[in-house]
């Protein structure tokens, strides 16, 4: 395996990490920011107020994007296994 193909595999791996984990992290960031602004505006410092809604919404987002993530990762692993089989 050449150096350029190793770099290409790493680039593809990082891109797939970004594309599968990015939407969930973006949802968690937006919800956390919204809840933080709400807590600052109302002076409510309850820990469950920041944790429970974020947990519920992130789980919902994971449920909605699970099909996309499964297809994306299945395609990536099929490519990786084909690349491994092509070495020999």
NORMOLIN-V717953 format. One record per helix or strand. SS is the DSSP state (H for helix, E for strand). FROM is the first residue (numbers start at 1). TO is the last residue. Records with the same first field share a line. If there is no record, write none. Layout:
SS->FROM-TO / FROM-TO
This chain:
H->3-42 / 47-87
